[in-house]
Amino acid sequence: MSFHRVGAGLVGAIATWVEDPHARARLLDGAWRSAAGEGVADSARPIALERGRLRMALVDEAWRPVLEELQDKLLESLQAELGADVVRAIEWN
């Protein structure tokens, strides 16, 4: 596969990201699940990404200290999944 073809696919994916809220939600959920791993991923779910700030809904408040402890590692993993400029902070709601 040529780089031109890969680049064209990326442009299409970004356009879909901007235009389709369901595509954004699926992408965020997939990135979260990949970054957090099976056990932790079910503790919270992404609800919004605005200006680099990923807002997460906690499934149970008991998870807050665990997620706060893992926050730097989770942020690093999310940045690896989506790009450092896409997610710059995580907020637990």
C-alpha positions as CSV (number, residue, x, y, z in Angstrom):
1,M,0.0,0.0,0.0
2,S,1.4,3.4,-0.9
3,F,1.8,6.3,1.5
4,H,-0.5,8.4,-0.7
5,R,-3.3,5.8,-0.2
6,V,-2.7,5.7,3.6
7,G,-2.8,9.5,3.7
8,A,-6.0,9.6,1.8
9,G,-7.6,7.1,4.2
10,L,-6.4,9.2,7.1
11,V,-7.9,12.4,5.7
12,G,-11.2,10.5,5.3
13,A,-11.1,9.3,8.9
14,I,-10.4,12.8,10.2
15,A,-13.3,14.2,8.1
16,T,-15.6,11.5,9.6
17,W,-14.3,12.3,13.1
18,V,-15.2,16.0,12.7
19,E,-18.6,15.3,11.0
20,D,-20.0,12.2,12.7
21,P,-20.6,12.2,16.5
22,H,-21.2,8.5,16.5
23,A,-17.8,7.9,14.8
24,R,-16.2,10.1,17.4
25,A,-17.8,8.2,20.2
26,R,-16.8,4.8,18.8
27,L,-13.2,6.0,18.2
28,L,-13.0,7.4,21.8
29,D,-14.4,4.2,23.3
30,G,-12.0,2.0,21.3
31,A,-9.0,4.2,22.2
32,W,-10.1,4.1,25.9
33,R,-10.5,0.4,26.0
34,S,-7.2,-0.2,24.3
35,A,-5.4,2.3,26.6
36,A,-7.0,1.2,29.8
37,G,-7.1,-2.6,29.3
38,E,-9.9,-5.0,30.0
39,G,-10.2,-4.7,33.8
40,V,-10.0,-0.9,34.0
41,A,-11.9,0.0,30.9
42,D,-15.2,-0.9,32.4
43,S,-14.7,1.5,35.3
44,A,-15.4,4.6,33.2
45,R,-16.6,5.6,29.8
46,P,-15.7,8.6,27.6
47,I,-18.4,11.2,27.4
48,A,-16.7,14.2,25.6
49,L,-13.5,15.4,24.2
50,E,-13.2,19.2,24.1
51,R,-10.1,21.3,23.6
52,G,-7.8,18.4,24.4
53,R,-9.7,17.5,27.6
54,L,-11.2,14.0,27.7
55,R,-14.2,13.9,30.1
56,M,-14.9,10.5,31.5
57,A,-18.0,9.2,33.4
58,L,-17.2,7.0,36.3
59,V,-19.3,3.8,36.5
60,D,-18.8,3.8,40.3
61,E,-17.2,6.6,42.5
62,A,-15.2,3.8,44.2
63,W,-13.0,3.7,41.0
64,R,-11.9,7.4,41.3
65,P,-8.8,6.8,43.5
66,V,-7.7,4.0,41.3
67,L,-8.1,6.0,38.1
68,E,-6.5,9.0,39.6
69,E,-3.5,6.8,40.6
70,L,-3.3,5.5,37.0
71,Q,-4.1,8.9,35.3
72,D,-0.6,9.6,34.0
73,K,-0.2,6.1,32.5
74,L,-3.7,6.3,31.0
75,L,-3.1,9.7,29.5
76,E,0.2,8.4,28.0
77,S,-1.6,5.4,26.5
78,L,-4.4,7.5,25.1
79,Q,-1.9,9.9,23.6
80,A,-0.2,6.9,21.9
81,E,-3.6,5.8,20.6
82,L,-5.0,9.2,19.4
83,G,-2.0,11.6,19.4
84,A,-0.5,13.8,22.1
85,D,-2.2,16.9,20.7
86,V,-5.6,15.2,20.7
87,V,-5.8,14.3,24.4
88,R,-3.9,16.5,26.8
89,A,-5.8,15.9,30.0
90,I,-8.4,13.5,31.6
91,E,-11.2,14.7,33.8
92,W,-13.2,12.2,35.9
93,N,-16.9,13.0,36.3
